[in-house]
């Protein structure tokens, strides 16, 4: 039985004071929830705050991106080892906003995936199609190409140390959500794709759904056979909403 995981992606939101209130609310709300795992991925400047407030509890923390190089003359970049210094467990790789807004590619995403593994971090590797791609009937081809980038680079054994997040681009921040059946179909496809290389890794792989997950729809989504939790955007910025989603993962 795979253990559920709920991860908050704060994106580019937060200030010290509001973060403090949010984290206090999350910590208090999930303290007694032992049936799943929880984490928040915060902007780089707030990693120290997250580490200070979350260490010793049952909420892990991580970052939203990294650079594939260990160090060097890469102004503005953040190395994997820097995340490790702040106690990060997770790092989001290949999010559609990074791909769409910052021109990240399957090649760069797989390089970052490999760098995260080398540093001992758990990558949360994002895949997903645009609305145009879904309407064209090429969802599986798009997701397969994205997933194959890491399968070809790190192999199935690399995914054994990672998490995959299916996030249909058309459902991120739009209020639209893939139906449980739509999401389940893609999750099952991802698991089958990995099983072509290693069935044991595929069976154990944690696959999250992301895309306007809310307290109202979390239970129905998480009840699907191949949906192992959620990567939560906007709802992770409201403590009560995020805690309710965490509770749904029990």
C-alpha positions as CSV (number, residue, x, y, z in Angstrom):
1,X,0.0,0.0,0.0
2,X,1.6,3.3,-1.1
3,X,1.6,6.1,1.5
4,X,-0.1,9.3,0.5
5,X,1.9,12.5,0.2
6,X,0.6,16.1,0.1
7,X,3.0,18.8,-1.0
8,X,2.3,22.6,-1.0
9,X,3.9,24.6,-3.8
10,X,3.9,28.2,-2.6
11,X,5.2,29.5,-5.9
12,X,6.3,33.2,-5.7
13,X,4.1,34.0,-2.7
14,X,5.0,34.8,0.9
15,X,6.5,37.2,3.4
16,X,8.1,36.5,6.7
17,X,5.1,37.5,8.8
18,X,2.5,35.7,6.7
19,X,4.7,32.7,6.3
20,X,4.9,32.4,10.1
21,X,1.2,32.4,10.5
22,X,0.7,29.9,7.7
23,X,3.3,27.5,8.9
24,X,2.0,27.7,12.5
25,X,-1.4,26.8,11.2
26,X,-0.2,23.9,9.1
27,X,2.0,22.5,11.9
28,X,-0.9,22.6,14.4
29,X,-3.4,21.2,11.9
30,X,-1.4,18.2,10.8
31,X,0.4,17.4,14.0
32,X,-1.9,14.4,14.8
33,X,-2.3,13.3,11.2
34,X,0.0,10.3,11.1
35,X,-1.5,8.4,8.1
36,X,0.3,10.3,5.3
37,X,3.3,12.5,4.6
38,X,3.3,16.3,4.2
39,X,5.7,18.9,2.9
40,X,5.9,22.5,1.7
41,X,8.1,23.8,-1.1
42,X,8.8,27.5,-0.4
43,X,10.7,30.3,-2.2
44,X,14.5,30.2,-1.7
45,X,14.7,33.2,0.7
46,X,12.3,31.4,3.1
47,X,14.1,28.1,3.4
48,X,15.8,29.1,6.6
49,X,12.5,30.1,8.1
50,X,10.8,26.9,7.0
51,X,13.7,24.9,8.5
52,X,13.5,26.7,11.8
53,X,9.8,26.3,12.1
54,X,9.4,22.8,10.8
55,X,12.3,20.8,12.0
56,X,11.4,18.1,14.4
57,X,7.8,17.9,13.2
58,X,5.9,15.9,10.6
59,X,6.0,18.5,7.8
60,X,9.0,18.3,5.5
61,X,10.2,21.2,3.4
62,X,11.8,21.8,0.0
63,X,12.5,24.1,-2.9
64,X,10.8,24.8,-6.2
65,X,13.8,24.4,-8.5
66,X,17.5,24.1,-8.5
67,X,20.5,24.4,-10.9
68,X,22.1,21.2,-12.2
69,X,25.6,22.4,-11.4
70,X,27.2,21.9,-8.1
71,X,28.8,25.3,-8.1
72,X,30.3,27.9,-10.4
73,X,29.8,31.2,-12.1
74,X,26.1,30.9,-12.5
75,X,24.7,34.2,-11.2
76,X,21.3,33.9,-9.7
77,X,21.3,30.1,-9.6
78,X,21.0,27.9,-6.6
79,X,23.0,24.6,-6.3
80,X,21.6,21.3,-5.0
81,X,24.1,21.4,-2.0
82,X,22.7,24.7,-0.9
83,X,19.3,23.2,-0.6
84,X,20.8,20.4,1.4
85,X,22.4,22.9,3.8
86,X,18.9,24.1,4.7
87,X,17.6,20.6,5.4
88,X,15.4,20.3,2.2
89,X,14.0,16.9,1.5
90,X,12.2,17.7,-1.7
91,X,12.7,19.8,-4.8
92,X,10.2,20.4,-7.6
93,X,11.7,19.7,-11.1
94,X,10.2,20.6,-14.5
95,X,7.1,22.4,-13.3
96,X,5.0,23.6,-16.3
97,X,5.6,27.3,-15.2
98,X,9.3,26.7,-15.4
99,X,8.9,25.1,-18.8
100,X,6.5,27.7,-20.2
101,X,7.8,30.9,-18.7
102,X,11.5,30.2,-18.4
103,X,12.0,27.9,-21.4
104,X,13.1,24.9,-19.4
105,X,13.2,21.7,-21.6
106,X,13.1,18.0,-21.1
107,X,16.9,18.0,-21.4
108,X,17.4,20.6,-18.7
109,X,14.7,19.0,-16.5
110,X,16.4,15.6,-16.6
111,X,19.8,17.2,-15.8
112,X,18.3,18.8,-12.8
113,X,16.6,15.6,-11.8
114,X,19.9,13.8,-11.9
115,X,21.6,16.6,-9.9
116,X,18.9,16.4,-7.2
117,X,19.4,12.6,-6.9
118,X,23.2,13.0,-6.6
119,X,22.7,15.5,-3.7
120,X,20.4,13.1,-1.9
121,X,17.2,15.2,-2.5
122,X,13.9,13.7,-3.6
123,X,12.8,15.2,-6.9
124,X,9.2,15.9,-7.5
125,X,9.2,15.6,-11.3
126,X,6.3,17.3,-13.1
127,X,4.6,16.2,-16.3
128,X,1.5,17.4,-18.0
129,X,-0.2,18.5,-21.2
130,X,-1.7,21.8,-22.3
131,X,-5.4,22.2,-23.2
132,X,-4.5,22.2,-26.9
133,X,-2.6,19.0,-26.5
134,X,-5.4,17.3,-24.6
135,X,-8.0,18.4,-27.2
136,X,-5.6,17.1,-29.9
137,X,-5.6,13.7,-28.2
138,X,-1.9,13.6,-27.6
139,X,-1.9,13.7,-23.8
140,X,-0.2,10.3,-23.5
141,X,2.5,11.2,-26.1
142,X,3.3,14.4,-24.3
143,X,3.5,12.8,-20.9
144,X,5.5,9.9,-22.2
145,X,8.1,12.2,-23.8
146,X,8.5,14.2,-20.6
147,X,8.7,11.1,-18.4
148,X,11.1,9.3,-20.8
149,X,13.6,12.2,-20.4
150,X,14.3,11.0,-16.8
151,X,13.8,7.3,-17.6
152,X,16.4,7.5,-20.3
153,X,18.8,9.5,-18.1
154,X,18.4,8.0,-14.6
155,X,16.5,4.8,-15.4
156,X,13.7,3.3,-13.4
157,X,16.0,3.1,-10.4
158,X,16.2,6.9,-10.4
159,X,12.5,7.1,-10.2
160,X,12.6,4.7,-7.2
161,X,14.0,7.7,-5.3
162,X,11.6,10.3,-6.7
163,X,8.0,11.4,-6.9
164,X,6.1,12.1,-10.1
165,X,3.5,14.8,-10.3
166,X,0.9,14.9,-13.0
167,X,-0.3,18.4,-13.5
168,X,-2.4,19.2,-16.6
169,X,-1.3,22.7,-17.5
170,X,-4.9,23.6,-18.3
171,X,-5.9,22.9,-14.7
172,X,-3.2,24.9,-12.9
173,X,-4.5,28.0,-11.3
174,X,-7.5,28.1,-13.6
175,X,-10.1,26.6,-11.2
176,X,-10.6,23.8,-13.7
177,X,-9.7,20.3,-12.4
178,X,-9.3,17.1,-14.3
179,X,-12.1,14.8,-13.3
180,X,-11.0,11.9,-11.0
181,X,-11.4,9.5,-13.9
182,X,-9.4,11.8,-16.3
183,X,-6.6,12.1,-13.7
184,X,-6.7,8.4,-12.9
185,X,-6.3,7.5,-16.5
186,X,-3.1,9.5,-16.9
187,X,-1.7,8.3,-13.5
188,X,-2.3,4.7,-14.6
189,X,-0.5,5.4,-17.9
190,X,2.5,6.9,-16.0
191,X,2.7,3.8,-13.8
192,X,2.4,1.5,-16.8
193,X,5.1,3.5,-18.6
194,X,7.5,3.0,-15.7
195,X,6.5,-0.7,-15.4
196,X,7.9,-1.3,-18.9
197,X,11.3,-0.8,-17.3
198,X,10.7,-2.0,-13.7
199,X,7.4,-3.3,-12.4
200,X,8.5,-3.1,-8.8
201,X,9.5,0.5,-9.0
202,X,6.3,1.3,-10.8
203,X,4.1,-0.3,-8.2
204,X,5.9,1.7,-5.4
205,X,6.1,5.0,-7.3
206,X,4.3,7.9,-5.6
207,X,2.4,9.8,-8.3
208,X,0.7,13.1,-7.2
209,X,-2.0,15.0,-8.9
210,X,-1.8,18.7,-9.2
211,X,-4.2,21.2,-10.8
212,X,-6.7,23.2,-8.7
213,X,-6.9,20.6,-5.9
214,X,-9.1,21.9,-3.1
215,X,-10.6,20.6,0.1
216,X,-13.9,20.0,-1.8
217,X,-12.4,17.6,-4.4
218,X,-9.3,16.2,-2.7
219,X,-11.0,13.1,-1.2
220,X,-12.6,12.0,-4.5
221,X,-9.2,12.5,-6.3
222,X,-7.2,10.7,-3.7
223,X,-9.6,7.8,-3.7
224,X,-8.4,6.8,-7.2
225,X,-6.3,3.7,-7.4
226,X,-3.2,5.4,-8.9
227,X,-3.4,8.9,-7.3
228,X,-1.1,9.0,-4.3
229,X,-1.7,12.5,-3.1
230,X,-1.4,16.0,-4.4
231,X,0.9,18.9,-5.4
232,X,-1.1,21.8,-4.1
233,X,-0.8,25.4,-5.4
234,X,-3.2,28.1,-4.3
235,X,-4.8,26.1,-1.5
236,X,-1.5,25.6,0.2
237,X,-1.4,29.3,1.0
238,X,-4.4,29.0,3.3
239,X,-3.6,26.9,6.4
240,X,-7.2,25.6,6.9
241,X,-7.5,24.6,3.2
242,X,-4.2,22.9,3.1
243,X,-4.8,21.0,6.4
244,X,-8.2,19.9,5.0
245,X,-6.5,18.5,2.0
246,X,-3.9,16.8,4.2
247,X,-6.8,15.3,6.2
248,X,-8.3,13.9,3.0
249,X,-5.1,12.0,2.4
250,X,-5.6,10.0,5.6
